[in-house]
């Protein structure tokens, strides 16, 4: 029920995904059935008759403008709240949504909880590289103010993500900064540099600057959520501007969010993916495919195992 084009975009995305869903997988859809049956009768009948689809009725709706903390507790029958109940009780293996990002994060914190030892869970975004590869940028909005140890953990979380999802054996981790030298940046960046440089847990390659984002200098790019969100939206805005000017190139097309669908929340005890608020049916299909990959990759269990070893040490 979340997103700018809900619920139609999600329903149409599921219809696309059903061509690729195997019999071992099931899609559980949380939403207001009275509205869906009335407004989208034909699509509802098509989906509900499919053996891989289950509908769960949710009588409340968390709007994009609602307070994340208040709405999650005040609307226990919303699709986000009910979805997290299913995830917490292992009735589903992964939960995805493109609704109120704040409410999705609140649910992750309180219904699923961070992995023990993780200070701040984070979300990432793919950044295309000119050579055809791609890196990840984190954090991109959840944590606008962070300490140096949080940035260091972002490097660890991003490394495991790249190993499991991108199949990079030793991901190169860089710190996004205003200069390449160790002494550049604010006090938090300087302190984070020292932590990363001294650690054997990550392959730290130093600072990179904004104009290095599309180069092949790093596989994991770490920054606070304030900086990351500005960088991400600048990239998205530039992509829209170029498309409005009818500029076309294979590299530019890689900046279309539909290619990626969504992003997992890294550092929590179960698999959760957040999609863009403007998610289209194509994006929902991609997000469903990504959700299956996250589960199959065992990403969450690998992160749990790593932080258990750190806690024991």
C-alpha positions, 0 to 999 in steps of 0.5 A: 500500500506504500509508494506514489503509485500504490497499490497498482504499481506493486500489483502489476510488478507482482504480475510481471514477477510471476513469470519468474517465480519458481514453485518453491517461492511464494509472494505474500501481499499485504494490503487493503483487500476491499480497496484492491478488489473494488478498484482493480478487480481483474488484476486481483482475480488474476493474482489471487488465483495464482498458486504462488500468491497469498493476500493478507488483508490490512485495514490500515495504511501508513501514508508517506506523510505520517510520522514514522514512529507514531504511525507504526505503533498507532496503526498495527493493522497497516501493511508495514506493521503486519508485514513485519509481524509475519517476518518476525514470526518467520512466516515470510523470509524477506519483506519488501516495501516502497512506502514510508521509509521512516516507518520501514526503518522503525519496523526494522529496529523494533520488530526485527532489531539490529544484529548484536554489535551493529551500532547503526543499520544502513541502506546502500545505493548502487553507483555505476562505473564507467568501466561497466562495473558498479560500486555501492554507496552507504549510507544514503539517508538513514544516518545523517549524523554518525561517529567514526566507529559507525563509518567503520562499521559501514565499511564492514557491512558494505564489504560483506554485501559486496562479497555475497551479492557482487561476488567480489573476494576482497572489496576495496573500501574508500571514504568519501571525502573532500580530498584524497589526503589522510588529513582532509575532511572533518574530525569524524572523517579523519578519525574514521580514516585512522580506524579503517587504515588500522583494520585488517577486516576491510581492504581500505584504499583511502579517501576518494572525492566526488569526481571519483564516484564513477571510477574504478577506485573502490567497490564500497564507498562510505559516508554519512547519510547526509552526504550520501543522500545529497550525492544520490539525489544529485545523481538522480537529478542529473539523470532526469535532466539528461533524459529531459534533454533527450540525451541517451547512452548505455552508461546513462541508462545505468542510472535508472533506478528501475534497474535495481529495484530496491536496497536491503537494510544492512545490519538487522536480523532479517532480510528487509528491502526498501524501494524508491517511493516512485517505484514502477511495476518494473522496479517492483519486479526487480525488487522481488528478484533482488529479494530472492537473491538476498535470501539465497546469498545468505547475506543476513546470516553471514553478517550475524556470524561476523558480528558474533565473532567480533562480540566474542573477541 
